[in-house]
């Protein structure tokens, strides 16, 4: 009999679903497979549904089926020793479904969706933002779940009859997946904290917030800790029979855990569709004053106080590069790894990656993407260089704001597609004057999910940064050290350009 266990991490993201299985060797060292010490992995993409401009939807049943197919995939190999499963999900996206049939009454509304922007504007004009910020730590923004949930209740015909019958289930997508996989209707503290309906002081759904957003509090899922046995996953005709689900968390916060962040001031940045930057502040909630940063509940473990942090998002990172490729500025990402000239911004060319508006610290959807300093001798390579720099500088604005509230360490750990780009990493290190750490193990979200699932079995956690012995993850870490640059001047000039991007997007042209 083998002396190891395996842990499956469901990494359910905006564009697809991945399941990775990690080996756990509690006794003598055992030779592991070469692929980042992950036993096996599999993935499936799902459709991006855009019925109107600014609307983004997913088919929740399609994603649920993809989760099941991934868990049942032969690529995962022998799962006889599967000890537990963890779930991470895309956060603020929401779905509503019939409690009796389990069927969604409409597509899931994705975090990127802007259909409720008019509601946000109205609530801001009514002076509601102060209450929302005080109770939740979040700004009023269509990014979060509350207005999406209200839209489903108000606009989908089945919603109110089901609500009247006590059969409407609605919330972030973790609650939908867990209901179907385990037969348990619940959510977790971290996921609830991203809805704008959860009070981070009382750790409960807030009646006043539910009233403000017109969300009936009785249809929201019970809230539980991020780890511990949530239920048991059973999938027909597979080895997944009564396997405990022992962790559930939003993907970005699984990523924090996967980066090894455990102590106050530990910070990470994930460069995916957007740039998501978080740091830990400990068991004390920091209100973040008027910094534009989001005080956030990162996770809560049984019989422990929550761990809080600061969160800041830049809406467009890889999505800005994908747009540039779509319009023909480049063909291969290899073209973005090296630029012979000095930084574009030092040559007067700057790009504001506000293609979906400005996230932290501005939270301004009226802003639009902007190039400044274009001249007759500007070439494609200059535009591409400025896009990378723009993403880095916007991220640096967020990290510098964090550092003013809670001192950060000298290292920032990063992952995501851009963490492999040498030019981006060097420019980011330069503008921050900090070491940038990236590793050969890129599956930080899945790793964090697996570690949390393991911890959910009450097994001892490892807090070793960049190397977790509990799952025998040995990483080769690349350290990008900063070079001297006139970073203060760059940031000052860039901030002026950001201001010029604001108000350029007409949210409702019919009223102009």
DRENSEDO-315442 format. One line per 4 residues: number of its first residue (from 1); their letters; for each residue y, x, z of C-alpha. Coordinates in Angstrom, 1 decimal. Each point is the difference from the previous one (the first is absolute). Example, Ala and Ser with C-alpha at 12.3 -4.5 7.8 and 13.67 -1.06 7.14 Angstrom:
1) AS) -4.5,12.3,7.8 ~ 3.4,1.4,-0.7
***
This chain:
1) XXXX) 0.0,0.0,0.0 ~ 3.5,1.3,-0.9 ~ 2.5,0.7,2.7 ~ 3.1,-1.2,-1.8
5) XXXX) 1.7,-3.3,-0.6 ~ 2.2,-1.1,-2.9 ~ 3.2,-2.0,-0.1 ~ 1.3,-2.1,-2.9
9) XXXX) 3.8,-0.2,-0.5 ~ 1.2,-2.9,-2.1 ~ 3.3,1.1,-1.5 ~ 1.5,-3.1,-1.6
13) XXXX) 3.2,0.9,-1.8 ~ 2.6,-1.4,-2.4 ~ -1.8,1.0,-3.1 ~ -3.7,0.2,1.0
17) XXXX) -2.7,0.1,2.6 ~ -1.8,3.2,1.1 ~ -2.9,0.4,2.4 ~ -0.7,3.4,1.4
21) XXXX) -2.9,0.9,2.2 ~ 0.4,2.9,2.5 ~ -2.7,1.9,1.7 ~ 0.1,0.6,3.8
25) XXXX) -2.1,2.9,1.4 ~ 0.3,0.0,3.7 ~ -2.5,2.9,0.5 ~ -0.5,3.3,-1.9
29) XXXX) 2.0,0.6,-3.1 ~ -1.6,-1.3,-3.2 ~ 0.8,0.9,-3.5 ~ 2.0,-2.8,-1.6
33) XXXX) 0.7,-1.0,-3.6 ~ 2.7,1.9,-1.7 ~ 2.3,-3.0,-0.7 ~ 2.4,0.3,3.0
37) XXXX) -2.9,-0.6,2.3 ~ -0.1,-3.6,-1.0 ~ -3.5,-1.2,-0.3 ~ 0.7,-2.4,-2.8
41) XXXX) 2.8,-2.2,-1.5 ~ 0.5,-2.7,-2.5 ~ 3.0,-2.0,-1.3 ~ 1.1,-3.0,-2.1
45) XXXX) 3.4,-1.0,-1.2 ~ 1.3,-3.6,-0.1 ~ 2.4,-1.9,-2.2 ~ 3.8,0.1,0.6
49) XXXX) 1.2,-3.6,-0.7 ~ 3.7,-0.4,-0.8 ~ 0.6,-3.6,-0.9 ~ 3.8,0.4,0.1
53) XXXX) 2.6,2.7,0.2 ~ -0.1,1.5,3.5 ~ -3.2,-1.9,0.9 ~ -3.1,2.1,0.9
57) XXXX) -3.4,-1.6,0.8 ~ -3.6,0.9,0.5 ~ -3.2,-2.1,-0.1 ~ -1.2,0.2,3.6
61) XXXX) -3.5,-1.1,-1.0 ~ -0.2,2.8,-2.7 ~ 1.0,2.6,2.6 ~ -2.5,-1.5,2.6
65) XXXX) -2.8,0.3,-2.6 ~ 1.1,3.5,-0.8 ~ -0.4,0.9,3.7 ~ -3.5,-1.4,0.0
69) XXXX) -0.9,1.7,-3.3 ~ 1.3,3.4,1.4 ~ -2.0,-0.4,3.2 ~ -3.1,-0.9,-2.0
73) XXXX) 0.5,2.8,-2.6 ~ -3.0,2.4,-0.6 ~ 2.7,2.7,0.0 ~ 0.2,-0.2,3.8
77) XXXX) -3.7,1.0,0.2 ~ -2.0,-0.4,3.2 ~ 1.9,-2.1,2.5 ~ -2.9,-0.4,2.4
81) XXXX) 2.0,1.9,2.6 ~ 3.2,-1.8,-0.5 ~ 1.4,-0.4,3.5 ~ 3.3,-1.8,-0.7
85) XXXX) 2.5,-1.2,-2.6 ~ 3.8,0.3,0.2 ~ 2.5,-2.0,-2.1 ~ 3.4,1.1,-1.1
89) XXXX) 2.1,-2.3,-2.2 ~ 3.2,-0.2,-2.0 ~ 2.1,-1.3,2.9 ~ 2.7,-2.6,-0.7
93) XXXX) -1.9,-1.8,-2.8 ~ -1.0,-3.6,1.0 ~ -2.6,-2.6,-0.9 ~ -0.6,-3.6,1.0
97) XXXX) -3.5,-1.7,-0.1 ~ -2.0,-3.0,1.0 ~ -1.8,0.5,3.3 ~ -2.9,-2.2,-1.1
101) XXXX) -0.6,1.4,-3.5 ~ 1.4,3.5,0.5 ~ 1.7,-0.4,-3.4 ~ 3.6,1.2,-0.4
105) XXXX) 2.4,-2.8,-1.0 ~ 2.1,2.5,-2.0 ~ 0.0,3.6,-1.1 ~ 0.9,2.6,2.7
109) XXXX) 3.7,0.8,-0.1 ~ 0.4,3.8,0.0 ~ 2.5,2.0,2.1 ~ 1.9,1.0,-3.1
113) XXXX) 0.8,-3.7,-0.9 ~ 3.6,-1.0,-0.1 ~ -0.2,-3.8,-0.4 ~ 1.4,-0.7,3.5
117) XXXX) 3.1,2.2,-0.4 ~ 2.2,-3.0,0.0 ~ -1.3,-1.1,3.4 ~ 0.7,3.5,1.3
121) XXXX) 3.6,-0.2,-1.2 ~ 0.5,-3.4,1.5 ~ -1.4,1.1,3.4 ~ 2.2,3.0,0.0
125) XXXX) 3.0,-2.1,-0.8 ~ -0.9,-2.2,3.0 ~ 0.0,3.1,2.3 ~ -3.8,-0.1,0.6
129) XXXX) -0.6,3.7,-0.5 ~ 1.0,1.0,3.5 ~ -2.7,-2.2,1.6 ~ -2.6,1.2,-2.4
133) XXXX) 0.8,3.7,0.6 ~ 0.1,-0.5,3.8 ~ -3.3,-1.8,0.2 ~ -2.0,1.9,-2.7
137) XXXX) 1.8,3.3,-0.7 ~ 0.0,-1.0,-3.7 ~ 3.0,-0.8,-2.3 ~ 0.2,-3.3,-1.9
141) XXXX) -1.8,0.9,-3.2 ~ -2.3,-1.7,-2.5 ~ -2.3,3.0,0.4 ~ -1.4,-1.5,3.3
145) XXXX) -2.3,-2.9,0.2 ~ 1.9,-2.9,1.7 ~ 1.8,-1.4,-3.0 ~ -3.1,0.4,-2.2
149) XXXX) -2.0,-2.0,2.5 ~ 2.7,-2.7,0.1 ~ 0.2,-0.1,-3.8 ~ -3.8,-0.7,-0.1
153) XXXX) 0.3,-2.8,2.5 ~ 3.0,-1.6,-1.7 ~ -1.0,0.4,-3.7 ~ -3.8,-0.3,-0.2
157) XXXX) -1.2,-3.6,0.1 ~ -3.1,0.5,2.1 ~ 1.8,1.9,2.8 ~ 1.6,-2.9,2.0
161) XXXX) -3.1,-2.3,-0.1 ~ -2.2,2.8,1.2 ~ 2.6,0.8,2.6 ~ 0.0,-3.6,1.2
165) XXXX) -3.8,0.2,0.3 ~ 0.0,3.3,1.9 ~ -1.8,1.6,-2.9 ~ 2.7,2.3,-1.5
169) XXXX) -0.6,3.7,0.6 ~ 2.8,2.3,-1.1 ~ 1.1,3.6,0.6 ~ -0.3,3.6,-1.1
173) XXXX) -3.1,0.8,-2.1 ~ -2.0,1.6,2.8 ~ -0.4,-3.4,1.6 ~ -1.4,-1.4,-3.3
177) XXXX) -2.5,2.9,-0.4 ~ -1.2,-0.1,3.6 ~ -0.5,-3.7,-0.1 ~ -2.2,0.3,-3.1
181) XXXX) -1.8,3.2,1.0 ~ -0.6,-0.8,3.7 ~ 0.8,-3.7,0.5 ~ 2.8,0.8,2.4
185) XXXX) 3.6,-1.2,-0.5 ~ 2.2,2.7,1.5 ~ 2.6,2.7,-0.7 ~ 1.0,3.1,1.9
189) XXXX) 3.2,1.1,1.8 ~ 1.0,2.5,-2.7 ~ -0.5,-2.5,-2.9 ~ 1.8,-2.8,1.9
193) XXXX) 3.0,2.3,0.7 ~ 0.6,0.2,-3.8 ~ 0.6,-3.8,-0.4 ~ 3.4,-0.5,1.6
197) XXXX) -1.6,-2.7,2.1 ~ -1.4,2.3,2.8 ~ 2.1,1.0,3.0 ~ -0.6,3.7,0.7
201) XXXX) 1.3,-0.4,3.6 ~ -2.3,-2.8,1.1 ~ -2.9,0.9,-2.4 ~ -0.3,-3.6,-1.1
205) XXXX) 0.9,-2.3,-2.9 ~ 3.6,-1.0,0.6 ~ 0.8,-3.8,0.1 ~ 3.7,0.6,-0.9
209) XXXX) -0.9,2.2,-3.0 ~ -2.6,-2.5,-1.2 ~ 2.7,-2.7,0.2 ~ 2.5,2.2,-1.8
213) XXXX) -2.3,0.6,-2.9 ~ -1.6,-3.5,0.0 ~ -3.5,1.3,0.7 ~ -2.1,-2.2,2.3
217) XXXX) -1.2,2.3,2.8 ~ -3.3,-1.9,0.4 ~ -1.3,1.2,-3.4 ~ 0.4,3.7,0.7
221) XXXX) -3.1,2.0,0.9 ~ -0.8,1.2,3.6 ~ 1.1,3.6,0.6 ~ -2.4,2.7,1.3
225) XXXX) -0.1,3.8,0.5 ~ -0.3,2.3,-3.0 ~ -3.4,1.3,1.1 ~ -3.0,-1.4,1.7
229) XXXX) -2.7,-2.3,-1.4 ~ 1.8,-2.6,-2.1 ~ -3.1,-1.6,-1.5 ~ -3.1,0.9,-2.0
233) XXXX) 0.0,0.5,-3.7 ~ -2.8,-1.6,-2.0 ~ -0.3,0.3,-3.8 ~ -3.0,-1.6,-1.7
237) XXXX) -2.6,2.1,-1.6 ~ 1.4,3.3,1.3 ~ -0.6,2.3,3.0 ~ 3.3,-1.3,1.5
241) XXXX) -1.6,-2.4,2.4 ~ 1.7,-0.6,3.4 ~ 2.0,3.3,-0.2 ~ 2.9,-0.1,2.5
245) XXXX) 3.5,0.0,-1.3 ~ 1.8,2.0,2.7 ~ 3.4,0.7,-1.5 ~ 2.7,-1.8,-1.9
249) XXXX) 3.5,1.4,-0.8 ~ 2.7,0.1,-2.8 ~ -0.8,2.8,-2.4 ~ 3.1,2.1,0.7
253) XXXX) -0.8,0.1,3.7 ~ -3.6,0.9,-0.6 ~ 1.6,2.9,-2.0 ~ 2.0,1.1,3.0
257) XXXX) -3.2,0.2,2.0 ~ -1.8,1.7,-2.8 ~ 2.7,2.7,-0.1 ~ -0.8,0.8,3.6
261) XXXX) 3.2,-1.3,1.4 ~ -0.5,-0.7,3.7 ~ 3.0,1.3,1.8 ~ 3.7,-0.9,0.2
265) XXXX) 1.8,1.5,-3.0 ~ -3.0,0.3,-2.2 ~ 1.0,-1.2,-3.5 ~ -1.6,-0.6,-3.4
269) XXXX) 1.1,-1.2,-3.4 ~ -2.2,-1.7,-2.6 ~ 1.2,0.1,-3.6 ~ -1.7,-2.9,-1.8
273) XXXX) 1.6,-2.9,-1.8 ~ 2.8,0.5,2.5 ~ 0.7,2.7,2.6 ~ -1.1,-1.1,3.4
277) XXXX) 1.2,2.2,2.9 ~ -0.9,-0.4,3.7 ~ 0.2,1.9,3.2 ~ -1.4,-0.7,3.5
281) XXXX) 2.3,-0.7,3.0 ~ -2.7,-0.7,2.7 ~ -0.4,-3.0,2.3 ~ 3.8,-0.6,0.2
285) XXXX) 1.6,-2.2,-2.6 ~ 3.0,1.6,-1.6 ~ 2.5,-2.5,-1.4 ~ 1.2,2.6,-2.6
289) XXXX) 3.6,-1.3,0.5 ~ 1.7,-0.5,-3.4 ~ -2.0,2.7,-1.8 ~ -1.7,-2.3,-2.5
293) XXXX) -3.4,1.2,1.3 ~ -2.5,-2.5,1.1 ~ -1.3,0.2,3.6 ~ -3.7,-0.9,-0.6
297) XXXX) -3.2,-0.6,1.9 ~ -2.4,2.6,-1.4 ~ -3.2,-1.1,1.8 ~ -1.3,-1.4,3.2
301) XXXX) -3.3,1.0,1.6 ~ -1.8,-2.1,2.7 ~ 1.5,0.2,3.5 ~ 2.7,2.3,-1.2
305) XXXX) 3.7,-0.4,-0.8 ~ 0.9,-0.1,-3.7 ~ 0.9,3.2,-1.8 ~ 3.4,-0.4,-1.6
309) XXXX) 1.7,1.9,-2.8 ~ 2.8,0.0,-2.6 ~ -0.7,-1.1,-3.5 ~ 2.0,0.4,-3.2
313) XXXX) -0.9,-0.9,-3.5 ~ 1.4,1.0,-3.4 ~ -1.0,-2.7,-2.5 ~ -0.5,2.2,-3.0
317) XXXX) -1.9,3.3,-0.1 ~ -3.0,0.1,-2.4 ~ 1.2,-3.2,-1.4 ~ 3.2,1.7,-1.2
321) XXXX) -2.1,2.7,-1.7 ~ -2.3,-2.6,-1.6 ~ 3.0,-1.7,-1.3 ~ 1.3,3.3,-1.5
325) XXXX) -3.4,0.5,-1.7 ~ 0.0,-3.6,-1.3 ~ 3.4,0.5,-1.7 ~ -1.2,3.2,-1.6
329) XXXX) 1.7,2.8,2.1 ~ -3.4,1.8,0.4 ~ -3.7,-0.4,-0.8 ~ -1.8,2.1,2.6
333) XXXX) 0.7,0.5,3.6 ~ -0.6,3.7,-0.6 ~ 3.5,0.1,-1.6 ~ 1.5,-0.7,3.4
337) XXXX) -1.4,2.9,2.0 ~ 2.5,2.8,-1.0 ~ 3.6,0.1,-1.1 ~ 1.6,3.3,-1.0
341) XXXX) 3.6,-1.0,0.7 ~ 1.6,-0.3,3.4 ~ -0.1,-3.5,1.6 ~ 1.5,-2.7,-2.3
345) XXXX) 2.2,-1.2,2.8 ~ 1.6,3.4,0.3 ~ 0.8,-0.3,-3.7 ~ 1.7,-3.4,0.6
349) XXXX) -2.9,-2.3,-0.9 ~ -1.2,-2.5,2.5 ~ -2.4,-2.9,-0.1 ~ -0.1,-2.9,2.5
353) XXXX) -3.5,-1.4,0.1 ~ 1.1,-3.6,0.9 ~ -2.0,-1.7,-2.8 ~ -1.0,-2.6,2.6
357) XXXX) 3.1,0.3,2.1 ~ 0.7,2.4,3.0 ~ -2.4,0.0,2.9 ~ 0.7,1.9,3.3
361) XXXX) 2.6,0.6,1.2 ~ 2.0,-2.3,-2.2 ~ -2.3,-3.0,-0.5 ~ 2.0,-1.1,-3.0
365) XXXX) -1.7,-1.9,-2.9 ~ 3.2,-0.2,-1.9 ~ -0.2,3.7,-0.9 ~ -1.5,1.1,-3.2
369) XXXX) -1.3,3.2,-1.5 ~ 2.8,2.4,-1.1 ~ 0.4,3.3,-1.8 ~ 3.3,1.9,0.6
373) XXXX) 1.1,3.1,-1.9 ~ -1.7,-0.6,-3.3 ~ 1.6,2.0,-2.9 ~ -0.7,0.8,-3.6
377) XXXX) -2.2,3.0,0.9 ~ -2.2,-2.0,2.5 ~ -3.6,0.1,-1.0 ~ -3.2,-1.8,1.0
381) XXXX) -1.0,2.9,2.4 ~ 3.3,-0.3,1.8 ~ -0.4,-3.7,0.5 ~ -3.5,0.5,1.3
385) XXXX) 1.1,2.8,2.3 ~ 2.7,-2.3,1.4 ~ -2.5,-2.8,0.6 ~ -2.2,2.2,2.2
389) XXXX) 3.1,1.3,1.8 ~ 1.3,-3.6,0.5 ~ -3.3,-1.1,1.7 ~ 0.1,3.1,2.2
393) XXXX) 3.7,-0.5,1.0 ~ -0.5,-3.7,0.8 ~ -3.0,1.0,2.1 ~ 2.0,2.7,1.7
397) XXXX) 2.7,-2.5,0.9 ~ -2.7,-2.0,1.9 ~ -1.5,3.0,1.7 ~ 3.4,1.4,1.1
401) XXXX) 0.8,-3.4,1.5 ~ -3.2,0.1,2.0 ~ 0.7,3.5,1.2 ~ 3.3,-1.2,1.5
405) XXXX) -1.7,-2.6,2.1 ~ -3.2,1.8,1.0 ~ -0.3,3.8,-0.6 ~ -2.7,0.7,-2.6
409) XXXX) -2.2,3.0,-0.2 ~ 0.6,2.8,-2.5 ~ -2.8,-1.3,-2.2 ~ -0.1,-3.2,-2.1
413) XXXX) -3.5,-0.9,-1.2 ~ -0.1,-1.8,-3.4 ~ -2.5,-1.6,-2.3 ~ -0.1,-2.2,-3.1
417) XXXX) 0.2,1.0,-3.6 ~ 3.2,2.0,0.3 ~ -1.5,2.2,2.7 ~ -1.7,1.9,-2.8
421) XXXX) 3.3,0.7,-1.9 ~ 1.2,3.5,0.8 ~ 3.6,-0.6,-1.1 ~ 0.3,-3.2,2.1
425) XXXX) -1.5,1.7,3.1 ~ 2.3,3.0,-0.2 ~ 3.1,-2.1,-0.6 ~ -0.9,-2.3,2.9
429) XXXX) -0.6,3.0,2.3 ~ 3.4,1.5,-1.1 ~ 2.0,-3.2,0.6 ~ -1.6,-0.6,3.4
433) XXXX) -0.1,3.7,1.1 ~ -3.5,-0.7,1.3 ~ -3.6,1.0,-0.9 ~ -1.8,-2.5,-2.2
437) XXXX) -3.7,-0.3,0.7 ~ -2.4,-1.4,-2.6 ~ -3.8,0.4,0.0 ~ -2.9,-0.1,-2.3
441) XXXX) -1.1,-3.2,1.8 ~ 2.2,-2.7,-1.5 ~ -1.8,-3.0,1.4 ~ 2.2,-0.3,3.1
445) XXXX) 0.0,-3.7,0.1 ~ -3.8,-0.3,-0.2 ~ -0.4,2.9,2.5 ~ 2.3,-1.7,2.5
449) XXXX) -1.9,-3.3,-0.5 ~ -3.4,1.7,0.6 ~ 1.3,1.9,3.1 ~ 1.3,-3.3,1.4
453) XXXX) -3.3,-1.7,-0.8 ~ -1.8,2.8,1.9 ~ 2.5,-0.3,2.9 ~ -0.7,-3.8,0.0
457) XXXX) -3.5,0.8,1.1 ~ 1.5,1.7,3.1 ~ -0.8,3.5,-1.4 ~ 2.2,2.9,1.0
461) XXXX) 2.9,0.5,-2.3 ~ 1.2,3.4,-1.3 ~ 3.7,0.7,-0.1 ~ -0.2,3.3,-1.9
465) XXXX) 2.6,-0.1,-2.7 ~ -1.2,0.5,-3.6 ~ -3.6,0.5,1.1 ~ -2.1,-2.7,1.7
469) XXXX) -3.2,1.4,1.4 ~ -1.3,-3.5,0.9 ~ -0.6,-0.7,-3.7 ~ -0.5,3.7,-0.9
473) XXXX) 3.0,-0.2,-2.3 ~ 1.0,3.6,-0.9 ~ 3.2,0.2,-2.0 ~ 1.7,2.7,-2.0
477) XXXX) 3.7,-0.5,0.8 ~ 2.7,1.2,-2.4 ~ 3.2,0.9,1.8 ~ 3.2,-0.2,-2.1
481) XXXX) 2.7,1.9,1.8 ~ 3.7,-0.7,-0.6 ~ 2.4,2.2,-2.0 ~ 3.7,0.2,0.6
485) XXXX) 2.0,-2.7,-1.8 ~ 3.4,-1.6,0.6 ~ -1.8,-3.1,1.4 ~ 3.0,-1.5,1.8
489) XXXX) 2.1,-0.1,-3.1 ~ -2.8,-1.4,-2.1 ~ -0.6,-2.8,2.6 ~ 3.7,-0.8,0.3
493) XXXX) 0.5,-0.3,-3.8 ~ -3.3,-1.9,-0.4 ~ 1.1,-2.5,2.7 ~ 3.2,-0.7,-2.1
497) XXXX) -2.2,-0.7,-3.0 ~ -2.2,-2.3,1.9 ~ 3.0,-2.1,0.9 ~ 0.9,-0.3,-3.6
501) XXXX) -3.4,-1.5,-0.8 ~ 0.5,-2.8,2.5 ~ 1.0,-3.5,-1.3 ~ -1.0,0.8,-3.6
505) XXXX) -2.9,-2.4,0.0 ~ 1.0,-3.6,-0.4 ~ -2.5,-1.9,2.1 ~ 1.1,-3.4,-1.4
509) XXXX) 1.9,0.3,-3.3 ~ 0.3,-3.8,-0.3 ~ 2.5,0.1,2.8 ~ 2.2,2.7,-1.5
***
